Amino acid sequence: MHFHILVGTTSGNTEYLADALGERLAALGHTTTLHDQPELADIPTGSAANPAHWLLCMATHGAGEYAESIIGFMEALTTTQPDLSAVNLAIVAIGDSSYDTFCKAGIDAEAIILELNAQLIAPTLTIDMFHELDPEANAISWLNQWIASYT
Ligand SMILES: Cc1cc2nc3c(=O)[nH]c(=O)nc-3n(C[C@H](O)[C@H](O)[C@H](O)COP(=O)(O)O)c2cc1C
């Protein structure tokens, strides 16, 4: 199976996480494309016979805003409103619980993408960088919980 990994990062933490998930998927025999500056036009939205698989790794910045690398992608989604009914999606939302807008970008992105008819593969994982000692291990353990039954 091929996964498109979409990265929303400003200062790079989320890229480490996305890389770790990509390595785990590769170890399980899957292929991945890492989009560190996601462009809607470059990311397949699948078809009924051949759905697309997206893994969105999304940090929150500002006061609950999208991280830098994914602002354009989210704007393109809300402006063009593509049909995502053939997109199967899992989300890792990264944030810091000392903000009252904890993981808001990931939560907002989930609502927007589901509104465009995508399917969630797994419950969205929130990672709290304030308390989390090993965010990569946490994300991999989450992936391990759903990947076998999905693929
Ligand atoms: C200026 C700034 C604003 C932030 N705002 C939020 C926020 O509103 N909500 C949240 O959950 N985390 C917030 N964070 C925490 C980041 O999501 C966290 O540091 C994350 O690891 C950054 O990921 P990145 O390095 O991939 O950009 C903020 C961090 C910074 C530096």
The ligand as an SDF file (V2000), in Angstrom:
LIG
                    3D

 31 33  0  0  0  0  0  0  0  0999 V2000
    5.0840   30.3670   18.6780 C   0  0  0  0  0  0  0  0  0  0  0  0
    4.4720   29.0400   19.0130 C   0  0  0  0  0  0  0  0  0  0  0  0
    3.1020   28.9270   19.1120 C   0  0  0  0  0  0  0  0  0  0  0  0
    2.5000   27.6870   19.4190 C   0  0  0  0  0  0  0  0  0  0  0  0
    1.1240   27.6150   19.5190 N   0  0  0  0  0  0  0  0  0  0  0  0
    0.5520   26.4340   19.8540 C   0  0  0  0  0  0  0  0  0  0  0  0
   -0.8590   26.3370   19.9920 C   0  0  0  0  0  0  0  0  0  0  0  0
   -1.6130   27.2940   19.8130 O   0  0  0  0  0  0  0  0  0  0  0  0
   -1.3770   25.1100   20.3320 N   0  0  0  0  0  0  0  0  0  0  0  0
   -0.5990   24.0180   20.5410 C   0  0  0  0  0  0  0  0  0  0  0  0
   -1.1240   22.9600   20.8450 O   0  0  0  0  0  0  0  0  0  0  0  0
    0.7550   24.0870   20.4090 N   0  0  0  0  0  0  0  0  0  0  0  0
    1.3400   25.2640   20.0720 C   0  0  0  0  0  0  0  0  0  0  0  0
    2.7010   25.3420   19.9440 N   0  0  0  0  0  0  0  0  0  0  0  0
    3.5260   24.1360   20.1930 C   0  0  0  0  0  0  0  0  0  0  0  0
    3.9650   23.4690   18.9120 C   0  0  0  0  0  0  0  0  0  0  0  0
    2.8790   22.8280   18.2620 O   0  0  0  0  0  0  0  0  0  0  0  0
    5.0440   22.4330   19.2420 C   0  0  0  0  0  0  0  0  0  0  0  0
    6.1900   23.1410   19.6930 O   0  0  0  0  0  0  0  0  0  0  0  0
    5.3950   21.5690   18.0710 C   0  0  0  0  0  0  0  0  0  0  0  0
    6.3440   20.6000   18.4730 O   0  0  0  0  0  0  0  0  0  0  0  0
    5.9460   22.3680   16.9130 C   0  0  0  0  0  0  0  0  0  0  0  0
    6.1100   21.5070   15.8280 O   0  0  0  0  0  0  0  0  0  0  0  0
    7.0490   21.8590   14.6050 P   0  0  0  0  0  0  0  0  0  0  0  0
    8.4670   21.9530   15.1400 O   0  0  0  0  0  0  0  0  0  0  0  0
    6.8840   20.7340   13.6720 O   0  0  0  0  0  0  0  0  0  0  0  0
    6.6110   23.1660   14.0200 O   0  0  0  0  0  0  0  0  0  0  0  0
    3.3090   26.5600   19.6330 C   0  0  0  0  0  0  0  0  0  0  0  0
    4.7050   26.6760   19.5230 C   0  0  0  0  0  0  0  0  0  0  0  0
    5.2850   27.8930   19.2180 C   0  0  0  0  0  0  0  0  0  0  0  0
    6.7980   27.9830   19.1100 C   0  0  0  0  0  0  0  0  0  0  0  0
  1  2  1  0
  2  3  1  0
  2 30  2  0
  3  4  2  0
  4  5  1  0
  4 28  1  0
  5  6  2  0
  6  7  1  0
  6 13  1  0
  7  8  2  0
  7  9  1  0
  9 10  1  0
 10 11  2  0
 10 12  1  0
 12 13  2  0
 13 14  1  0
 14 15  1  0
 14 28  1  0
 15 16  1  0
 16 17  1  0
 16 18  1  0
 18 19  1  0
 18 20  1  0
 20 21  1  0
 20 22  1  0
 22 23  1  0
 23 24  1  0
 24 25  2  0
 24 26  1  0
 24 27  1  0
 28 29  2  0
 29 30  1  0
 30 31  1  0
M  END
$$$$
